[in-house]
Amino acid sequence: MPIIVNLDVMMAKRKISLNELSERVDLTLSNLSILKTGKAKAIRFSTLESICKALDCQPGDILEYINTKSKKTNV
């Protein structure tokens, strides 16, 4: 998947555990873990907003787009 979730990186930078973040954003540990491991298929903006508030960061600090297809032109 070309969207990379860097939640674990931000959590480490902020020195916050999964348990603590779970309590702050009112998400279950399992749902937060699914997001953290990059297995989530979607995220609600309200959830993203809560995570950004709790970690004092921007959505781009958590989500990253990686272009997996390099377009080559044959001339």
Secondary structure in CASP SS format (residue, H / E / C, confidence):
PFRMAT SS
TARGET T0000
AUTHOR 0000-0000-0000
METHOD secondary structure of the structure
MODEL  1
M C 1.00
P C 1.00
I E 1.00
I E 1.00
V E 1.00
N C 1.00
L H 1.00
D H 1.00
V H 1.00
M H 1.00
M H 1.00
A H 1.00
K H 1.00
R H 1.00
K C 1.00
I C 1.00
S C 1.00
L H 1.00
N H 1.00
E H 1.00
L H 1.00
S H 1.00
E H 1.00
R H 1.00
V H 1.00
D C 1.00
L C 1.00
T C 1.00
L H 1.00
S H 1.00
N H 1.00
L H 1.00
S H 1.00
I H 1.00
L H 1.00
K H 1.00
T C 1.00
G C 1.00
K C 1.00
A C 1.00
K C 1.00
A C 1.00
I C 1.00
R C 1.00
F H 1.00
S H 1.00
T H 1.00
L H 1.00
E H 1.00
S H 1.00
I H 1.00
C H 1.00
K H 1.00
A H 1.00
L H 1.00
D C 1.00
C C 1.00
Q C 1.00
P H 1.00
G H 1.00
D H 1.00
I H 1.00
L E 1.00
E E 1.00
Y E 1.00
I C 1.00
N C 1.00
T C 1.00
K C 1.00
S C 1.00
K C 1.00
K C 1.00
T C 1.00
N C 1.00
V C 1.00
END
